[in-house]
Amino acid sequence: MFKQWFPGLILALLFTTQVSAQQAFKEGVDYRRVDPVVKTTNPEKIVVTELFWYGCPHCFRFEPYVEKWVKTMPEGVIFERVPSTLNPRWIEHARTFYALKMMGAPSQTHKAFFDAIHIKRQRLTSIDAIGKFIESQGLDQGKFREQYNSFPVDTKIRKNNQKEKRYGHSGVPTVIVNGKYMTSGGMAGSFDRLLNIIDFLVASELKNR
Protein backbone atom coordinates (compact mmCIF):
# COMPACT_ATOMS: atom_id res chain seq x y z
CA MET A 1 0.00 0.00 0.00
CA PHE A 2 2.88 2.37 0.81
CA LYS A 3 4.27 1.86 -2.69
CA GLN A 4 0.91 2.83 -4.18
CA TRP A 5 0.46 6.20 -2.50
CA PHE A 6 4.10 7.29 -2.07
CA PRO A 7 4.65 8.47 -5.71
CA GLY A 8 1.42 10.45 -5.48
CA LEU A 9 2.64 12.10 -2.29
CA ILE A 10 5.89 13.16 -3.95
CA LEU A 11 4.02 14.72 -6.87
CA ALA A 12 1.71 16.54 -4.47
CA LEU A 13 4.64 17.93 -2.50
CA LEU A 14 6.36 19.15 -5.65
CA PHE A 15 3.16 20.82 -6.84
CA THR A 16 2.65 22.44 -3.44
CA THR A 17 6.22 23.76 -3.45
CA GLN A 18 5.79 25.33 -6.89
CA VAL A 19 2.47 26.92 -5.94
CA SER A 20 3.97 28.26 -2.70
CA ALA A 21 6.85 29.86 -4.59
CA GLN A 22 4.43 31.51 -7.01
CA GLN A 23 2.29 32.78 -4.15
CA ALA A 24 5.30 34.04 -2.21
CA PHE A 25 6.42 36.48 -4.93
CA LYS A 26 3.76 38.52 -6.65
CA GLU A 27 4.24 40.53 -9.80
CA GLY A 28 3.48 44.16 -9.15
CA VAL A 29 4.29 43.77 -5.46
CA ASP A 30 7.66 42.02 -5.11
CA TYR A 31 8.82 42.69 -8.65
CA ARG A 32 7.52 44.16 -11.86
CA ARG A 33 8.10 43.66 -15.56
CA VAL A 34 10.26 46.07 -17.54
CA ASP A 35 8.26 46.96 -20.64
CA PRO A 36 9.64 47.05 -23.21
CA VAL A 37 12.46 44.66 -22.35
CA VAL A 38 15.89 46.32 -22.20
CA LYS A 39 18.66 44.60 -24.18
CA THR A 40 21.34 43.13 -21.92
CA THR A 41 25.10 43.14 -22.36
CA ASN A 42 25.17 39.38 -23.00
CA PRO A 43 22.16 37.81 -24.79
CA GLU A 44 23.64 34.33 -24.35
CA LYS A 45 23.43 34.54 -20.55
CA ILE A 46 20.94 35.47 -17.85
CA VAL A 47 22.21 38.88 -16.76
CA VAL A 48 21.56 40.12 -13.23
CA THR A 49 22.28 43.84 -12.93
CA GLU A 50 22.60 45.75 -9.67
CA LEU A 51 22.04 49.49 -9.93
CA PHE A 52 23.80 51.25 -7.06
CA TRP A 53 25.29 54.49 -5.79
CA TYR A 54 28.43 54.58 -3.62
CA GLY A 55 26.86 57.19 -1.35
CA CYS A 56 23.79 55.05 -0.64
CA PRO A 57 23.84 53.45 2.85
CA HIS A 58 21.40 50.75 1.70
CA CYS A 59 23.70 49.84 -1.20
CA PHE A 60 26.61 49.67 1.25
CA ARG A 61 24.70 47.28 3.52
CA PHE A 62 23.61 45.19 0.53
CA GLU A 63 27.21 44.58 -0.59
CA PRO A 64 27.96 41.58 1.69
CA TYR A 65 24.73 39.92 0.56
CA VAL A 66 25.66 40.47 -3.09
CA GLU A 67 29.17 39.10 -2.62
CA LYS A 68 27.79 35.95 -0.99
CA TRP A 69 25.08 35.50 -3.65
CA VAL A 70 27.51 35.86 -6.56
CA LYS A 71 29.45 32.84 -5.29
CA THR A 72 26.32 30.66 -5.58
CA MET A 73 25.06 31.81 -9.00
CA PRO A 74 23.88 28.95 -11.20
CA GLU A 75 25.63 28.18 -14.48
CA GLY A 76 24.50 30.43 -17.30
CA VAL A 77 24.06 33.48 -15.07
CA ILE A 78 26.34 36.52 -14.90
CA PHE A 79 26.28 39.46 -12.50
CA GLU A 80 27.16 43.06 -13.25
CA ARG A 81 27.23 46.25 -11.24
CA VAL A 82 26.05 49.45 -12.87
CA PRO A 83 26.49 52.79 -11.09
CA SER A 84 23.21 54.68 -11.15
CA THR A 85 22.98 58.21 -12.52
CA LEU A 86 19.36 58.60 -11.46
CA ASN A 87 20.35 61.70 -9.50
CA PRO A 88 22.75 64.21 -11.12
CA ARG A 89 24.74 64.30 -7.85
CA TRP A 90 25.64 60.63 -8.37
CA ILE A 91 27.49 61.15 -11.65
CA GLU A 92 30.87 61.75 -9.97
CA HIS A 93 30.70 58.31 -8.38
CA ALA A 94 29.53 56.69 -11.62
CA ARG A 95 32.52 58.22 -13.40
CA THR A 96 34.77 56.95 -10.61
CA PHE A 97 33.45 53.41 -11.00
CA TYR A 98 34.08 53.34 -14.75
CA ALA A 99 37.43 55.14 -14.53
CA LEU A 100 38.66 52.50 -12.07
CA LYS A 101 37.49 49.75 -14.41
CA MET A 102 39.26 51.38 -17.35
CA MET A 103 42.45 51.55 -15.27
CA GLY A 104 42.19 47.89 -14.36
CA ALA A 105 42.12 48.76 -10.66
CA PRO A 106 42.04 45.83 -8.21
CA SER A 107 38.53 44.59 -7.40
CA GLN A 108 39.02 45.44 -3.71
CA THR A 109 39.12 49.14 -4.65
CA HIS A 110 35.34 48.95 -5.06
CA LYS A 111 34.89 47.93 -1.43
CA ALA A 112 37.55 50.40 -0.28
CA PHE A 113 35.62 53.27 -1.87
CA PHE A 114 32.40 52.18 -0.15
CA ASP A 115 34.26 51.86 3.18
CA ALA A 116 35.90 55.27 2.84
CA ILE A 117 32.47 56.88 2.55
CA HIS A 118 30.43 54.86 5.05
CA ILE A 119 33.00 53.76 7.66
CA LYS A 120 35.71 56.40 7.50
CA ARG A 121 33.13 59.10 6.76
CA GLN A 122 35.20 60.72 4.01
CA ARG A 123 33.39 63.25 1.81
CA LEU A 124 34.29 61.90 -1.62
CA THR A 125 32.06 64.22 -3.63
CA SER A 126 34.57 66.04 -5.81
CA ILE A 127 37.25 65.00 -8.30
CA ASP A 128 39.95 66.42 -6.00
CA ALA A 129 38.79 64.46 -2.95
CA ILE A 130 38.34 61.30 -5.01
CA GLY A 131 41.77 61.81 -6.55
CA LYS A 132 43.35 61.79 -3.08
CA PHE A 133 41.50 58.56 -2.29
CA ILE A 134 42.87 57.05 -5.52
CA GLU A 135 46.42 57.92 -4.47
CA SER A 136 45.82 56.40 -1.02
CA GLN A 137 45.10 53.11 -2.83
CA GLY A 138 48.48 53.21 -4.55
CA LEU A 139 46.95 54.15 -7.90
CA ASP A 140 48.03 56.86 -10.33
CA GLN A 141 45.84 59.94 -9.84
CA GLY A 142 46.87 61.36 -13.22
CA LYS A 143 45.74 58.25 -15.08
CA PHE A 144 42.54 58.21 -13.04
CA ARG A 145 41.70 61.82 -13.99
CA GLU A 146 42.43 61.03 -17.63
CA GLN A 147 39.97 58.12 -17.59
CA TYR A 148 37.44 60.02 -15.45
CA ASN A 149 37.03 62.64 -18.18
CA SER A 150 37.44 60.27 -21.14
CA PHE A 151 35.06 59.68 -24.05
CA PRO A 152 34.49 56.00 -23.14
CA VAL A 153 33.32 57.00 -19.66
CA ASP A 154 31.09 59.71 -21.16
CA THR A 155 29.56 57.03 -23.39
CA LYS A 156 28.95 54.69 -20.44
CA ILE A 157 27.20 57.46 -18.51
CA ARG A 158 25.02 58.37 -21.47
CA LYS A 159 23.98 54.74 -22.00
CA ASN A 160 23.25 54.42 -18.28
CA ASN A 161 20.90 57.38 -18.46
CA GLN A 162 19.04 55.87 -21.40
CA LYS A 163 18.63 52.46 -19.78
CA GLU A 164 17.60 53.80 -16.39
CA LYS A 165 14.79 55.80 -17.96
CA ARG A 166 13.52 52.56 -19.48
CA TYR A 167 13.83 50.63 -16.23
CA GLY A 168 11.63 53.22 -14.55
CA HIS A 169 13.06 52.68 -11.08
CA SER A 170 13.04 55.39 -8.43
CA GLY A 171 15.94 54.48 -6.13
CA VAL A 172 18.82 52.16 -5.32
CA PRO A 173 19.74 49.44 -4.79
CA THR A 174 17.63 48.13 -7.64
CA VAL A 175 18.15 44.79 -9.36
CA ILE A 176 17.25 44.07 -12.97
CA VAL A 177 16.96 40.44 -14.04
CA ASN A 178 17.75 39.84 -17.71
CA GLY A 179 16.40 43.23 -18.75
CA LYS A 180 12.86 41.95 -18.06
CA TYR A 181 12.19 42.25 -14.35
CA MET A 182 12.90 44.91 -11.75
CA THR A 183 12.98 44.43 -7.99
CA SER A 184 14.48 46.27 -5.04
CA GLY A 185 15.05 46.19 -1.32
CA GLY A 186 12.02 48.40 -0.84
CA MET A 187 9.79 46.00 -2.78
CA ALA A 188 11.22 42.93 -1.06
CA GLY A 189 11.23 44.24 2.49
CA SER A 190 14.61 42.73 3.36
CA PHE A 191 17.86 41.85 1.61
CA ASP A 192 17.43 38.13 2.28
CA ARG A 193 14.02 38.20 0.64
CA LEU A 194 15.38 40.31 -2.22
CA LEU A 195 17.90 37.58 -3.01
CA ASN A 196 15.11 35.00 -2.89
CA ILE A 197 13.12 37.04 -5.41
CA ILE A 198 16.19 37.30 -7.65
CA ASP A 199 16.65 33.52 -7.44
CA PHE A 200 12.98 33.03 -8.33
CA LEU A 201 13.22 35.30 -11.39
CA VAL A 202 16.54 33.78 -12.50
CA ALA A 203 15.08 30.27 -12.23
CA SER A 204 12.10 31.38 -14.31
CA GLU A 205 14.39 32.77 -17.01
CA LEU A 206 16.58 29.66 -17.05
CA LYS A 207 13.50 27.47 -17.37
CA ASN A 208 12.19 29.47 -20.33
CA ARG A 209 15.41 29.53 -22.34
N, C-alpha and C positions, 0 to 999 in steps of 0.2 A: 504493500500500500504506500509506503514511504516513497518508493521509486516512481509511483504514479503521480503523486502531487508535487514532488520536489522540483521538477523542471518548470512546472507552472508557477511555483513560488518564486523561482529565480527571475522568470520573465516579468512577474508582477513587481518585484523589487526594482528591476531595471527601469520599468515604465514609471514607477513612482518617483525614482531618482531624477529621471528626465523631466517629469512634470514639475517636480519641486524646484529644479534649477530654472525652468522657464518662469515659474511663479515668483522666484526670488528676485529676479532682475526684470524690471518692466521698462519697455521702450517708452520714452517720454518722461520717465521718472528717474531711472538710474543711468540711462544713456539715451541718446537720440541719434537719428540718422543724419548724415551730412548730405544734403541734396542741393545741387548735383554732387556726385562723388568727386573728390579731388584726387588727381593722379598722384601716385606715390613715386618715390625715388627708385623703387625696384619692383616692377610689376611681377617678377618671378617669385617674390617672397611676400609673406604677410608682414607688413611694416607697422610697427607700433611707435608712434611719435609722441614724445612728451614736450609740450610747450611750457616753458618756464622763464622766470626772471631771477637773476642772481639776488636782487634785493628783496625778494618775496620770502617771508619767514615760513610760509607753508611749503614752498618749493624746497627750502633748506631742510625742513623736517621730513619731507618725502624722499629725500636722497637715499638714506639707508634702505628704505623699502625698495626703491628702484634697483639699487645695486644688488640686493638679495634676489629680486625677481629675475633680473637679467641672467643670473647664473642658472636658472631653472627653465629658461625659455625652450619650448619644443623645437624640434628640427623644422626648418622652413620658415622660421620667424626671425626677424631682425628688429633691433631697437635703435632709435635715433633720438637725440636731443635737438630741439630747435628753440633758440632763444626768441621769446616773444617780443614783438614791437607794437603790441596793442596800445601801449601808452608811449607817447613821444619821449618821455623821460627814461624809457628803458633802452633806447637805441644805443647809448654808450656801452651798455653791458652786452648787447647783441653784437656790436662791433668787436668788443673784446673777445667774446667767444670765438668768432670766426677768425680773428687775427691770430689767436693762439693756435687754432687748427692749421692755419696756413703756415705758421712757423714750425709746426710739428712739435709743439710743446708737450711735455710729458702729461699723461692722463691725470696724474695727481694734481696738476695745476688747477683743474676744474674744481676739485674739492677745496684746495687752498684758497681760491678766490671766494667761494662760499663762506669758508671759515673766517677769512679776514673781515668780511662784512658782519656776520652774525655772531661770532664768538669774540673776535678781537675788536669789534665795533669800529672798524675803520670806515671812513666816509670815502668810498671809491666811486665818486660821481663825476669826476672830470678826467680828461686824458692825462693831466699832470699827475694826479693822485694815483691813477691806474698804472701809469708809467713807472712810478716808484715801487709799486707792488711788483711789477714785472721784474724789475732789477733785483728785488729781494728774493725772487725765485731763481736767481742766477741766469736770467734770460736777457737778451740784448734789447734794451729799450728802443734803440734806433730802428732795429728791424721790426719791432712791434708797431711803432708809430707808422712805419712805411706800409705795413699790412693793414693797419687800422683804417687808413685813409685810401686804401687801394680800390681799384675798379671791381675786382672779384668780390670784395666785401660789400661794396655798394650794390652789386647785383644780387647777392644773397639777401640783403636787407629788403630790397625791392620785391623779390619773389616771396619773402616772408609776409610782407604786407598784403600781397595779393591773395595768398593762401589763407591767411588769418581772416580776411573779410569773408571768404567762402565758408570757413569753418563756423563762423558766427558765434564764437565763444566770447565770454565776457570777463574772464579772469584766468589766473594760473594758480596751481598747476592744472593743465588740461591735457587729456590723453586722447589721441586720435588713433583709431584702429583701422588700418588699411585704407585710409581716406574715406571710409564709409560711416564710421560711428564716432561719436564724441561723448566722453564722460569726464568727470572731474571729482575732486575730493568733496566739493560742495554737494554734488548730486549723490555721491556714494554714502556720505556721512562719516566715513573713516577711511584711512589709508589701506587697512587690511581689506575692507570690503571693496575698495576701488580696485585693488589687484585682483580680487575674485571676479569682478565685472569684466576686467580686461581679459582674464583667462577665459571667461564665458564667451566673449566676443571673438577672441582668437580661435577658440575651438570651433565656433560656428563658421568662421571663414575657412579654416582648414578642412572642415567637413564638406564645404560647398565648392572646393577647388576642383 
